[in-house]
Amino acid sequence: MSSPYRAIFAAPGSRAFSAAGLVGRMPLSMLGIGIVTMISQITGQYGLAGALSATMALSTAVLGPYISRLVDRHGQARVLRPAGAVAVLSVAVLLLGVRAGAPHWLYFVCAAGVGTTPSVGAMVRARWSAIHRGAPELLHTAYSFESVVDEIVFIVGPILSIGLCTVWFAEAGPLLAAVFLGTGVLLLAAQRGTEPQPHPRAHHAGGSALRAPGMPVLVVVFAGTGAMFGAVEVNTLAFADERGHKALASLVLATYALGSCLAGVVFGLLRPGGSARGRFLLGVTLMAVSMIPPLLVGNLALLAVALFCSGLAVAPTMATSMSLVERLVPRARLTEGIAWTSTGLAVGVSLGAALAGRVTDRSGASAAFAVSAGAAFLAAAAAGLGYRRLRPAPEREDVHGGYDDDGRQDGPAPGALEGRGDLA
């Protein structure tokens, strides 16, 4: 492991909470596809499977920021356990109901209950922010590392979930996802030494992290980016199916994630200059441009190469976006702020997948890559139009003094060291 990565893990407890975060994040990529596979195998109703997956995604989008806001107010341990318990119980009842042939309304109630799944990735990033808040370069490496972890989750999770459902028994994928969720939540909640300090008094003043001037811009950009991701998955599957190699779709998508993984690792080793918002705009623009080649390819090998190149822009952009959130929202609402980006991403994935499916049915998979490109360019346009709003929260200006908005400074501003009890 290279020096910057050794440095971030030198902090006591960092390895433990990052490992717990990896386990707790596995359901992100396993539950949705696992439920679709399970329902389609047992009932043969793809419409029902898709509706349940959409219900779960919508519930997560609605409840996720609220749960994260409770975490900021009351602390991770107090909120993680009950929220995780409701989610695990909802999955368990769903599996039992499907096996017993229960009425479909119960399926939807359970799918909605899964929306209480805590945003484990936001909890882990909040811990990194608390540990390395005075060292922006280490925080940059930590966020890059977590972006790589996200890609690993989305490479391994679907393969594991689908494989278990098809090879072992239909409920095996969602069942293992629930085990991962319960285990990860309990392990993370037990690590009190690295838990960020809650801010109950700050939340009595009211308001949401979404009120920070730049946050609506980020949520819109993430929705466009999510639509790009969702469309790419559907388009790749359809593209491979049209050429008689549907089973290879997962490998082609793995090259997309692999490109992102490699770029994320390298990005964590670098010390990029300029402002975070400038790098964010550049990254989103590069993602948009990289969606043009998939429109032009004619076989799976070229598509794999095109998606690998596209993936190179993903993890660095995601890591930079987390740095932006850390600066845009008050520290008392950091977890909620990160969760809002996840909400935008989840909504975008659902919309992008649905639209890409419709275009594929009408015009074919190659034409449907226009959905991916269109969503990416809309995200880049939103980032460009909202660029000036991506400014640090007032408390960040006070602390960083003569800063650029990347957190670098020559020294603290006058009075910057006063009133820092809330940040200690």
Beta strands, then each sheet from edge to edge (+ up, - down):
end
